[in-house]
Amino acid sequence: MATIKDVARQAGVSVTTVSHVINGTRHVSDEGRARVEAAVRNLGYVPSAIARSLKSNHTRTLGMLIPNSSNPYFAEVVHSVENRCFGAGYNLILCNTHDEAHRQGSYLQVLAERRIDGLIVVSTGQDATLARQLEGLGVPTVLVDREIEVPEQPCDLVETAHRQGGVLATRHLLWLGHRRIACIGGPAGLAPSEQRIAGWRDALAEAGVGADADGLLWHGDFTSQGGYEAMQAVLASARAPTAVFVGNDLMAIGALCAAHERGLRVPEALSVVGFDDIELAAFTSPPLTTVAQPKQQIGALAVDMLLERIDGARRERRQVLLQPELRLRASTAVLAAAGAPVAAARGRPLPPIPA
């Protein structure tokens, strides 16, 4: 591999002159610059990013931790982050923690060694040492989607109002006339999961039908298989619900599969609402009604908040709570009386929820 000394020797100039041409730190004559650039091309010389970062104290590289790269929600957020980084002249190192605390800690050490300028973290949610690790890392950090369970958030934070999303989903089902509404929540103890479940409870209580909510709650693991298995349990219960709010779209896809295997038509026999609005949600059968997170905004805002801290434009911590929206599709319908036809929920006025 060619070195900067090789370039200088072939160009007939000093190493210092080569450095000035490559880094643009001082004027070099047109002739000298041309010889250096020709030597760089001929030798295939690639400047050391590490050496340059030691001089400038910046690598123009950001790190990002996500808990599950197979989940389309995280993939869509990463896509937005990458686009924003590229537009700002930054590279992105992506690490998948598989929701494992020890892997998360190991990747944080790797990123520290790579001298990243900033970090975006979607935490595992099960690592009590994360706050201390981030403090020891000593780089600007933005938490996305999941808070850290400490008295005061140590970093910037951008997330969706998960609890409000649970309320939106459940109110929609109540508005359609459903009263026995089950919930397939995500992992117990994970903040977004618990907040969405809390929103489901809030809406049921608001409508005066929350007394037996505990008997209508199941948990999955935010995967399609988890949603499939949870829906099988829901449908095997003594009093099956007429509607289900599912804690994310991947689980909702699994739930739709389980309902289909049982011969239940959605939404005629069962209404289903998901959460996230991943791209696949519009292509399920039937297309999935879901609570949309503003994924593009989340990714772009996380990068912008990070660059503010890196550039010294802001020092105080900032927390941003984005509002979700309901996406109405064909997986929800008006609850019909026995023998009455079922009307699709989209595009027709419905009576308010009875008091």
C-alpha positions as a Markdown table, in Angstrom:
| # | Residue | x | y | z |
|---|---|---|---|---|
| 1 | Met | 0.0 | 0.0 | 0.0 |
| 2 | Ala | 1.4 | 3.4 | -1.0 |
| 3 | Thr | 2.3 | 5.9 | 1.7 |
| 4 | Ile | 2.5 | 9.7 | 1.7 |
| 5 | Lys | 6.3 | 9.3 | 1.5 |
| 6 | Asp | 5.9 | 7.3 | -1.8 |
| 7 | Val | 3.7 | 10.1 | -3.2 |
| 8 | Ala | 6.2 | 12.8 | -2.2 |
| 9 | Arg | 9.1 | 10.8 | -3.8 |
| 10 | Gln | 7.3 | 10.3 | -7.1 |
| 11 | Ala | 6.1 | 13.9 | -7.3 |
| 12 | Gly | 9.5 | 15.2 | -6.4 |
| 13 | Val | 8.2 | 17.3 | -3.5 |
| 14 | Ser | 8.2 | 17.2 | 0.3 |
| 15 | Val | 5.8 | 15.2 | 2.5 |
| 16 | Thr | 4.6 | 18.5 | 3.9 |
| 17 | Thr | 3.7 | 19.7 | 0.4 |
| 18 | Val | 1.7 | 16.5 | -0.3 |
| 19 | Ser | -0.1 | 17.0 | 3.0 |
| 20 | His | -1.1 | 20.6 | 2.1 |
| 21 | Val | -2.4 | 19.4 | -1.3 |
| 22 | Ile | -4.5 | 16.6 | 0.1 |
| 23 | Asn | -5.9 | 18.6 | 3.1 |
| 24 | Gly | -6.1 | 22.0 | 1.3 |
| 25 | Thr | -4.3 | 23.6 | 4.2 |
| 26 | Arg | -2.0 | 25.9 | 2.3 |
| 27 | His | -1.5 | 27.3 | -1.2 |
| 28 | Val | 0.6 | 25.1 | -3.5 |
| 29 | Ser | 1.7 | 26.1 | -7.0 |
| 30 | Asp | -0.3 | 24.7 | -9.9 |
| 31 | Glu | 2.6 | 22.7 | -11.1 |
| 32 | Gly | 3.4 | 21.2 | -7.7 |
| 33 | Arg | -0.3 | 20.4 | -7.1 |
| 34 | Ala | -0.5 | 18.7 | -10.6 |
| 35 | Arg | 2.5 | 16.5 | -9.8 |
| 36 | Val | 1.1 | 15.5 | -6.4 |
| 37 | Glu | -2.3 | 14.7 | -7.8 |
| 38 | Ala | -0.8 | 12.6 | -10.7 |
| 39 | Ala | 1.3 | 10.7 | -8.1 |
| 40 | Val | -1.7 | 10.0 | -6.0 |
| 41 | Arg | -3.6 | 8.6 | -9.0 |
| 42 | Asn | -0.7 | 6.5 | -10.2 |
| 43 | Leu | 0.1 | 5.0 | -6.8 |
| 44 | Gly | -3.6 | 4.6 | -5.8 |
| 45 | Tyr | -2.8 | 6.4 | -2.6 |
| 46 | Val | -5.6 | 6.7 | 0.0 |
| 47 | Pro | -5.1 | 9.1 | 2.9 |
| 48 | Ser | -5.4 | 7.7 | 6.4 |
| 49 | Ala | -8.7 | 8.8 | 7.9 |
| 50 | Ile | -7.3 | 8.0 | 11.4 |
| 51 | Ala | -4.2 | 10.1 | 10.9 |
| 52 | Arg | -6.2 | 13.0 | 9.6 |
| 53 | Ser | -8.7 | 12.8 | 12.5 |
| 54 | Leu | -5.9 | 12.9 | 15.0 |
| 55 | Lys | -4.9 | 16.3 | 13.6 |
| 56 | Ser | -8.4 | 17.7 | 13.2 |
| 57 | Asn | -10.0 | 16.0 | 16.2 |
| 58 | His | -12.9 | 15.1 | 13.9 |
| 59 | Thr | -13.6 | 12.0 | 11.8 |
| 60 | Arg | -16.8 | 13.2 | 10.2 |
| 61 | Thr | -18.3 | 9.8 | 11.2 |
| 62 | Leu | -21.3 | 9.1 | 13.3 |
| 63 | Gly | -22.2 | 5.8 | 15.0 |
| 64 | Met | -25.7 | 4.3 | 15.3 |
| 65 | Leu | -26.9 | 1.4 | 17.5 |
| 66 | Ile | -30.2 | -0.4 | 16.7 |
| 67 | Pro | -31.7 | -3.4 | 18.4 |
| 68 | Asn | -33.0 | -5.4 | 15.4 |
| 69 | Ser | -31.9 | -4.8 | 11.8 |
| 70 | Ser | -34.6 | -7.2 | 10.5 |
| 71 | Asn | -37.4 | -5.0 | 11.8 |
| 72 | Pro | -38.5 | -2.7 | 8.9 |
| 73 | Tyr | -39.3 | 0.1 | 11.3 |
| 74 | Phe | -35.6 | 0.4 | 12.3 |
| 75 | Ala | -34.5 | 0.0 | 8.7 |
| 76 | Glu | -36.7 | 2.9 | 7.6 |
| 77 | Val | -35.3 | 5.1 | 10.4 |
| 78 | Val | -31.8 | 4.1 | 9.4 |
| 79 | His | -32.5 | 5.0 | 5.8 |
| 80 | Ser | -33.5 | 8.5 | 6.9 |
| 81 | Val | -30.4 | 8.9 | 9.1 |
| 82 | Glu | -28.1 | 7.8 | 6.3 |
| 83 | Asn | -29.6 | 10.3 | 3.9 |
| 84 | Arg | -29.2 | 13.1 | 6.3 |
| 85 | Cys | -25.6 | 12.1 | 7.2 |
| 86 | Phe | -24.7 | 11.9 | 3.5 |
| 87 | Gly | -26.1 | 15.3 | 2.8 |
| 88 | Ala | -24.1 | 16.8 | 5.7 |
| 89 | Gly | -20.9 | 15.1 | 4.6 |
| 90 | Tyr | -20.8 | 12.5 | 7.4 |
| 91 | Asn | -20.3 | 8.7 | 7.2 |
| 92 | Leu | -22.4 | 6.3 | 9.3 |
| 93 | Ile | -21.3 | 3.2 | 11.2 |
| 94 | Leu | -24.3 | 1.0 | 11.9 |
| 95 | Cys | -24.3 | -1.7 | 14.7 |
| 96 | Asn | -27.1 | -4.2 | 15.4 |
| 97 | Thr | -27.2 | -5.2 | 19.1 |
| 98 | His | -29.8 | -7.9 | 18.7 |
| 99 | Asp | -31.5 | -6.5 | 21.8 |
| 100 | Glu | -28.6 | -7.9 | 23.9 |
| 101 | Ala | -27.0 | -5.6 | 26.6 |
| 102 | His | -23.6 | -7.2 | 26.4 |
| 103 | Arg | -23.4 | -6.8 | 22.6 |
| 104 | Gln | -24.6 | -3.1 | 23.1 |
| 105 | Gly | -21.7 | -2.5 | 25.5 |
| 106 | Ser | -19.2 | -4.2 | 23.2 |
| 107 | Tyr | -20.3 | -2.0 | 20.2 |
| 108 | Leu | -20.0 | 1.1 | 22.2 |
| 109 | Gln | -16.4 | 0.3 | 22.9 |
| 110 | Val | -15.8 | -0.4 | 19.2 |
| 111 | Leu | -17.3 | 3.0 | 18.3 |
| 112 | Ala | -15.2 | 4.8 | 20.9 |
| 113 | Glu | -12.1 | 3.3 | 19.4 |
| 114 | Arg | -13.2 | 4.5 | 15.9 |
| 115 | Arg | -13.3 | 8.1 | 17.3 |
| 116 | Ile | -16.8 | 8.8 | 16.1 |
| 117 | Asp | -18.0 | 12.4 | 16.4 |
| 118 | Gly | -21.5 | 11.6 | 17.6 |
| 119 | Leu | -23.8 | 8.7 | 18.4 |
| 120 | Ile | -27.5 | 7.8 | 17.8 |
| 121 | Val | -28.8 | 5.0 | 20.0 |
| 122 | Val | -32.0 | 2.9 | 20.0 |
| 123 | Ser | -31.2 | 1.1 | 23.2 |
| 124 | Thr | -32.0 | -2.5 | 24.1 |
| 125 | Gly | -34.1 | -1.2 | 27.0 |
| 126 | Gln | -32.7 | -3.8 | 29.3 |
| 127 | Asp | -29.3 | -2.3 | 30.2 |
| 128 | Ala | -29.0 | -0.5 | 33.5 |
| 129 | Thr | -25.4 | 0.5 | 32.8 |
| 130 | Leu | -26.1 | 2.3 | 29.5 |
| 131 | Ala | -26.3 | 5.8 | 31.0 |
| 132 | Arg | -22.9 | 5.3 | 32.6 |
| 133 | Gln | -21.4 | 3.9 | 29.4 |
| 134 | Leu | -22.7 | 6.8 | 27.3 |
| 135 | Glu | -21.3 | 9.3 | 29.9 |
| 136 | Gly | -17.9 | 7.5 | 29.7 |
| 137 | Leu | -18.0 | 7.6 | 25.9 |
| 138 | Gly | -17.9 | 11.4 | 26.0 |
| 139 | Val | -19.4 | 12.2 | 22.6 |
| 140 | Pro | -22.7 | 13.9 | 21.8 |
| 141 | Thr | -25.5 | 11.4 | 21.8 |
| 142 | Val | -29.2 | 11.3 | 20.8 |
| 143 | Leu | -31.5 | 8.6 | 22.0 |
| 144 | Val | -34.2 | 7.5 | 19.6 |
| 145 | Asp | -37.5 | 5.8 | 20.3 |
| 146 | Arg | -36.5 | 4.5 | 23.7 |
| 147 | Glu | -35.8 | 6.4 | 26.9 |
| 148 | Ile | -33.2 | 5.4 | 29.4 |
| 149 | Glu | -34.8 | 4.5 | 32.8 |
| 150 | Val | -32.9 | 7.0 | 34.9 |
| 151 | Pro | -34.2 | 10.0 | 36.9 |
| 152 | Glu | -32.9 | 12.5 | 34.2 |
| 153 | Gln | -32.2 | 11.7 | 30.6 |
| 154 | Pro | -28.5 | 12.1 | 30.1 |
| 155 | Cys | -28.7 | 12.8 | 26.3 |
| 156 | Asp | -30.9 | 14.4 | 23.7 |
| 157 | Leu | -34.0 | 12.4 | 22.9 |
| 158 | Val | -36.4 | 12.2 | 20.0 |
| 159 | Glu | -39.3 | 9.8 | 20.1 |
| 160 | Thr | -43.0 | 9.4 | 19.2 |
| 161 | Ala | -45.8 | 9.9 | 21.7 |
| 162 | His | -46.3 | 6.1 | 22.1 |
| 163 | Arg | -49.1 | 6.4 | 24.7 |
| 164 | Gln | -51.0 | 8.8 | 22.5 |
| 165 | Gly | -50.6 | 6.3 | 19.6 |
| 166 | Gly | -52.2 | 3.6 | 21.7 |
| 167 | Val | -55.1 | 6.0 | 22.5 |
| 168 | Leu | -55.6 | 6.8 | 18.8 |
| 169 | Ala | -55.7 | 3.1 | 17.8 |
| 170 | Thr | -58.2 | 2.1 | 20.6 |
| 171 | Arg | -60.4 | 5.1 | 20.2 |
| 172 | His | -60.7 | 4.3 | 16.5 |
| 173 | Leu | -61.9 | 0.8 | 17.4 |
| 174 | Leu | -64.3 | 2.1 | 20.0 |
| 175 | Trp | -65.7 | 4.6 | 17.4 |
| 176 | Leu | -66.4 | 1.6 | 15.2 |
| 177 | Gly | -68.6 | 0.1 | 17.9 |
| 178 | His | -66.1 | -2.5 | 19.4 |
| 179 | Arg | -66.1 | -2.9 | 23.1 |
| 180 | Arg | -64.2 | -6.1 | 23.7 |
| 181 | Ile | -60.8 | -4.9 | 22.4 |
| 182 | Ala | -57.7 | -7.1 | 23.1 |
| 183 | Cys | -54.2 | -5.8 | 23.1 |
| 184 | Ile | -51.0 | -7.6 | 22.0 |
| 185 | Gly | -48.3 | -5.6 | 23.5 |
| 186 | Gly | -44.6 | -5.8 | 23.0 |
| 187 | Pro | -42.1 | -7.0 | 25.6 |
| 188 | Ala | -43.0 | -6.3 | 29.2 |
| 189 | Gly | -40.8 | -3.6 | 30.7 |
| 190 | Leu | -39.8 | -2.0 | 27.4 |
| 191 | Ala | -40.8 | 1.7 | 27.5 |
| 192 | Pro | -42.5 | 2.0 | 24.1 |
| 193 | Ser | -44.4 | -1.2 | 24.6 |
| 194 | Glu | -45.6 | -0.2 | 28.1 |
| 195 | Gln | -46.6 | 3.3 | 26.9 |
| 196 | Arg | -48.6 | 1.9 | 24.0 |
| 197 | Ile | -50.4 | -0.5 | 26.3 |
| 198 | Ala | -51.1 | 2.4 | 28.7 |
| 199 | Gly | -52.7 | 4.3 | 25.8 |
| 200 | Trp | -54.9 | 1.3 | 25.1 |
| 201 | Arg | -55.9 | 1.2 | 28.8 |
| 202 | Asp | -56.6 | 5.0 | 28.8 |
| 203 | Ala | -59.0 | 4.8 | 25.9 |
| 204 | Leu | -60.9 | 1.8 | 27.3 |
| 205 | Ala | -61.2 | 3.5 | 30.7 |
| 206 | Glu | -62.4 | 6.7 | 28.9 |
| 207 | Ala | -65.1 | 4.7 | 27.2 |
| 208 | Gly | -66.1 | 3.0 | 30.5 |
| 209 | Val | -65.1 | -0.5 | 29.2 |
| 210 | Gly | -61.7 | -1.0 | 30.9 |
| 211 | Ala | -62.8 | -3.1 | 33.9 |
| 212 | Asp | -61.6 | -6.4 | 32.4 |
| 213 | Ala | -58.6 | -5.0 | 30.5 |
| 214 | Asp | -56.1 | -7.3 | 32.3 |
| 215 | Gly | -57.9 | -10.3 | 30.8 |
| 216 | Leu | -57.5 | -8.9 | 27.3 |
| 217 | Leu | -53.8 | -8.3 | 27.4 |
| 218 | Trp | -51.2 | -10.5 | 25.7 |
| 219 | His | -47.5 | -9.9 | 25.0 |
| 220 | Gly | -45.3 | -10.6 | 22.0 |
| 221 | Asp | -41.7 | -9.8 | 21.2 |
| 222 | Phe | -42.2 | -7.3 | 18.3 |
| 223 | Thr | -41.6 | -10.0 | 15.7 |
| 224 | Ser | -44.1 | -11.6 | 13.2 |
| 225 | Gln | -43.7 | -14.9 | 14.9 |
| 226 | Gly | -44.5 | -13.4 | 18.3 |
| 227 | Gly | -47.6 | -11.7 | 16.9 |
| 228 | Tyr | -48.7 | -15.0 | 15.3 |
| 229 | Glu | -48.3 | -16.9 | 18.6 |
| 230 | Ala | -50.0 | -14.2 | 20.7 |
| 231 | Met | -53.0 | -14.1 | 18.3 |
| 232 | Gln | -53.4 | -17.8 | 18.5 |
| 233 | Ala | -53.7 | -17.4 | 22.3 |
| 234 | Val | -56.1 | -14.5 | 21.9 |
| 235 | Leu | -58.4 | -16.6 | 19.6 |
| 236 | Ala | -58.3 | -19.5 | 22.0 |
| 237 | Ser | -59.5 | -17.5 | 24.9 |
| 238 | Ala | -62.9 | -18.1 | 26.4 |
| 239 | Arg | -64.4 | -14.9 | 25.1 |
| 240 | Ala | -62.7 | -13.9 | 21.9 |
| 241 | Pro | -62.5 | -10.2 | 21.2 |
| 242 | Thr | -64.0 | -8.4 | 18.2 |
| 243 | Ala | -61.0 | -6.2 | 17.7 |
| 244 | Val | -57.3 | -6.3 | 18.5 |
| 245 | Phe | -54.7 | -3.5 | 18.9 |
| 246 | Val | -51.3 | -4.9 | 18.1 |
| 247 | Gly | -48.2 | -3.1 | 19.5 |
| 248 | Asn | -46.3 | -3.0 | 16.2 |
| 249 | Asp | -46.9 | -3.8 | 12.5 |
| 250 | Leu | -44.6 | -6.9 | 12.4 |
| 251 | Met | -46.7 | -8.5 | 15.1 |
| 252 | Ala | -49.9 | -7.4 | 13.4 |
| 253 | Ile | -48.7 | -9.2 | 10.2 |
| 254 | Gly | -48.3 | -12.4 | 12.3 |
| 255 | Ala | -51.7 | -11.8 | 13.9 |
| 256 | Leu | -53.3 | -11.5 | 10.5 |
| 257 | Cys | -51.8 | -14.8 | 9.5 |
| 258 | Ala | -53.1 | -16.5 | 12.6 |
| 259 | Ala | -56.6 | -15.2 | 12.0 |
| 260 | His | -56.5 | -16.4 | 8.4 |
| 261 | Glu | -55.5 | -19.9 | 9.6 |
| 262 | Arg | -58.5 | -19.9 | 11.9 |
| 263 | Gly | -60.8 | -19.0 | 9.1 |
| 264 | Leu | -61.6 | -15.6 | 10.5 |
| 265 | Arg | -62.1 | -12.8 | 7.9 |
| 266 | Val | -60.5 | -9.5 | 8.7 |
| 267 | Pro | -62.2 | -7.1 | 9.2 |
| 268 | Glu | -65.7 | -8.8 | 8.9 |
| 269 | Ala | -65.1 | -11.1 | 11.9 |
| 270 | Leu | -62.2 | -9.3 | 13.5 |
| 271 | Ser | -60.7 | -5.8 | 13.3 |
| 272 | Val | -56.9 | -5.3 | 13.6 |
| 273 | Val | -54.8 | -2.2 | 14.2 |
| 274 | Gly | -51.0 | -2.1 | 14.1 |
| 275 | Phe | -48.4 | 0.5 | 15.1 |
| 276 | Asp | -45.5 | 2.0 | 13.1 |
| 277 | Asp | -46.8 | 2.2 | 9.6 |
| 278 | Ile | -43.9 | 0.3 | 8.0 |
| 279 | Glu | -44.0 | 0.2 | 4.2 |
| 280 | Leu | -45.3 | -3.4 | 4.2 |
| 281 | Ala | -48.4 | -2.4 | 6.1 |
| 282 | Ala | -50.0 | -1.1 | 3.0 |
| 283 | Phe | -49.5 | -4.4 | 1.2 |
| 284 | Thr | -50.9 | -6.9 | 3.7 |
| 285 | Ser | -54.2 | -8.7 | 3.0 |
| 286 | Pro | -56.2 | -6.7 | 3.9 |
| 287 | Pro | -54.1 | -3.5 | 4.0 |
| 288 | Leu | -53.4 | -2.7 | 7.7 |
| 289 | Thr | -54.9 | 0.1 | 9.6 |
| 290 | Thr | -52.1 | 1.4 | 11.8 |
| 291 | Val | -50.6 | 4.2 | 13.9 |
| 292 | Ala | -47.9 | 5.9 | 11.9 |
| 293 | Gln | -44.7 | 7.0 | 13.4 |
| 294 | Pro | -43.0 | 9.9 | 11.5 |
| 295 | Lys | -39.9 | 7.8 | 10.7 |
| 296 | Gln | -38.4 | 10.2 | 8.2 |
| 297 | Gln | -38.7 | 13.1 | 10.6 |
| 298 | Ile | -37.3 | 11.0 | 13.5 |
| 299 | Gly | -34.1 | 10.1 | 11.6 |
| 300 | Ala | -33.5 | 13.5 | 10.1 |
| 301 | Leu | -34.1 | 15.2 | 13.4 |
| 302 | Ala | -31.8 | 12.9 | 15.3 |
| 303 | Val | -28.9 | 13.8 | 12.9 |
| 304 | Asp | -29.7 | 17.5 | 13.1 |
| 305 | Met | -29.8 | 17.5 | 16.9 |
| 306 | Leu | -26.4 | 15.6 | 16.9 |
| 307 | Leu | -24.8 | 18.1 | 14.5 |
| 308 | Glu | -26.0 | 21.0 | 16.6 |
| 309 | Arg | -24.0 | 19.5 | 19.5 |
| 310 | Ile | -21.0 | 18.6 | 17.4 |
| 311 | Asp | -20.8 | 22.1 | 15.9 |
| 312 | Gly | -21.2 | 23.7 | 19.3 |
| 313 | Ala | -24.5 | 25.4 | 18.4 |
| 314 | Arg | -26.2 | 24.0 | 21.4 |
| 315 | Arg | -25.1 | 22.6 | 24.8 |
| 316 | Glu | -28.3 | 22.1 | 26.8 |
| 317 | Arg | -30.1 | 18.8 | 26.5 |
| 318 | Arg | -33.2 | 18.7 | 24.2 |
| 319 | Gln | -36.1 | 16.3 | 24.1 |
| 320 | Val | -38.6 | 16.2 | 21.2 |
| 321 | Leu | -41.9 | 14.3 | 21.3 |
| 322 | Leu | -43.4 | 13.8 | 17.9 |
| 323 | Gln | -47.1 | 13.1 | 17.4 |
| 324 | Pro | -48.4 | 9.9 | 15.7 |
| 325 | Glu | -51.2 | 9.7 | 13.2 |
| 326 | Leu | -53.8 | 7.0 | 12.4 |
| 327 | Arg | -53.6 | 5.5 | 8.9 |
| 328 | Leu | -57.0 | 4.1 | 8.0 |
| 329 | Arg | -56.9 | 1.1 | 5.7 |
| 330 | Ala | -59.1 | -2.0 | 5.3 |
| 331 | Ser | -58.3 | -4.1 | 8.4 |
| 332 | Thr | -60.9 | -2.3 | 10.5 |
| 333 | Ala | -64.7 | -2.1 | 10.1 |
| 334 | Val | -67.8 | -1.2 | 11.9 |
| 335 | Leu | -68.9 | -3.9 | 14.4 |
| 336 | Ala | -72.1 | -5.4 | 12.9 |
| 337 | Ala | -75.0 | -6.7 | 14.9 |
| 338 | Ala | -75.7 | -10.4 | 14.4 |
| 339 | Gly | -76.7 | -11.0 | 10.8 |
| 340 | Ala | -76.2 | -7.4 | 9.8 |
| 341 | Pro | -73.8 | -6.5 | 7.0 |
| 342 | Val | -70.4 | -5.1 | 7.9 |
| 343 | Ala | -69.4 | -1.6 | 6.6 |
| 344 | Ala | -65.8 | -0.8 | 5.9 |
| 345 | Ala | -64.4 | 2.0 | 8.2 |
| 346 | Arg | -63.0 | 4.2 | 5.5 |
| 347 | Gly | -64.8 | 7.1 | 4.0 |
| 348 | Arg | -68.1 | 7.0 | 5.8 |
| 349 | Pro | -69.4 | 8.9 | 8.8 |
| 350 | Leu | -70.1 | 7.0 | 12.0 |
| 351 | Pro | -71.9 | 7.8 | 15.2 |
| 352 | Pro | -70.0 | 8.9 | 18.2 |
| 353 | Ile | -69.1 | 6.4 | 20.9 |
| 354 | Pro | -72.2 | 6.0 | 23.2 |
| 355 | Ala | -71.8 | 7.4 | 26.6 |
